[in-house]
Every structure is written in C-alpha cells, then in structure tokens.
Amino acid sequence: MDKNNVTPKASPREVLFFELEYIATTGRAALFDAVKKALAGRVDVTPVSFGRTGAAGRPAALIPELLKAAGKEAAGTEELIAAAEEAMAQFFAEKAELNKALPPLIKEAQSKNIQVVAMSAWPEEAAETLMKRLGLDEMGVELEAFDVTDGAFPRADHWLRMLKVRNQETLPAIAAVSSQTACKGALTAAATCIAVPDEYTNFEDFSGAKFILESLGDVPAKEIIALVTRR
C-alpha cells in the first residue's frame, strides 16, 4: 500500500453535552413536584430532603430513598413510582418550556463545528417526546437516552459509556451540567464543565468546573464557547 495515499485518521470532533431534563428545561422542579405529590400523606418531601437523596435520579431511585430516610414502609412503592413517572411524562409532553439561554449556546457551538448532544436519564421514547416539545430535534441536537433508574445521572460510568459508543479513547468534550454527580463524572471523562446548579443542587460541590453560573444566560454564549473550547 502506498503510504502517501493513506487517508489520515480524523481528529475527534469536539462535543457539547448537556443534561436534557435539567439544563434544557426545569425538569428537576417538575420531578420534585411529581415525587412530592406521589408521596403526599406518607412523606413530607421538602427541597432539602429531595436534594439529599441525589436529585439527579428518576422516581424509581428517589422514592425508595425518601421513604427510607423518613423511616416509612416500602409497601406500594411501585404504584408511587408509576404515578410520579406518569406526571413526568405529562410534563415532557405538555408543560416543559425551553431554557431560552440554550439555543444561543447550541448555535454558537455548531458554528464552531462542535457536535451538540442531549443526555437523558429516561427511555428513548420519553426523551424524544421532550426533545420535540422543546424543539431541540429541529436545532440539530442529537440524543443519548440511557434509561437509568438505579440512582443519580449522569455518573462517571455514563460518561465513559459515551466514549465507548464513539469508539474513542479520549473525547474532546464540553459538559453543561446541573449536579455534583454530573460534574464529577464529566471531569472524570476529561470534559470541560459548565455548571448551572438549581435550587435543589446549589449546595453541592462543583469544584473543577470552568464556570459555575446561577443561570445559563449569565455569560454570553460566544464567551462561554470561546473559553471552554479546546481549539
């Protein structure tokens, strides 16, 4: 083989990941309401108790933890989880509103040839419903739906799965995250983090993040991309 005719291996394309439920919309507030309603009469769910259970999880992880923390019996847990999941499905389909600061960030990233990917803890069908509701599919945003029910999301193993899926040992990445779990996991995967805590996670440790913002719109999208891009 003529070595001069060998096509050079393409450099890994930089990717901007963001948490679909918690960065693109107010999914954690909706999750709090869904879990609080499901547990009404059994557990008084507060923002503090919700946050302490690891508020990045889905009802299947949150509800048993809240019951356990309150010293309550686990009887009927499956029905409680189903009710909370149904409330979230309704939120995804009918009530979710797009974070207005996200489209400029997506557009700026894409202008720099950065791939944009939404990460979801929910099954693909539910995540696609939310993508369509928010209009993200029309913006050229890709989706990675993990269907995680066993704890917080996205953890380090989820980020490492992203590397494996793309068959890359290293992945130039930017991560817009809202929880300590997501931030630490992204840092493990050598991502540059933009942390945007909410009222349920603002007490957590986001050390290592490039930005820690009260709101995604606090810094212009162009400035964020300029400071976190690896090029």
KABELMO-V463792 format. One record per residue. OMEGA is omega in whole degrees, 0 to 359 (* if undefined). Layout:
omega
OMEGA
OMEGA
This chain:
omega
178
182
180
182
179
180
180
177
182
176
178
180
179
184
170
175
171
178
184
187
191
176
183
181
184
185
181
175
177
178
177
181
182
181
179
180
181
184
181
181
179
181
174
182
178
176
180
181
177
180
182
181
184
192
177
185
175
182
181
176
186
187
176
179
180
177
180
181
180
180
182
177
182
181
178
183
183
179
178
179
180
180
180
179
178
177
179
178
177
177
180
187
192
191
185
177
184
171
186
180
184
181
177
179
177
182
180
178
181
178
178
181
175
176
180
185
174
178
182
175
188
176
185
182
180
180
178
176
179
177
181
179
182
181
183
178
180
178
180
178
176
184
169
181
188
183
183
178
190
177
184
182
354
177
181
182
177
177
180
175
177
178
182
180
181
176
181
177
176
183
176
189
171
183
174
190
184
182
178
180
180
181
181
178
179
178
176
179
177
176
171
191
167
183
178
181
174
185
181
183
186
177
187
183
179
179
183
178
177
177
166
189
172
179
182
181
182
179
180
183
181
180
179
182
180
184
182
181
182
180
*
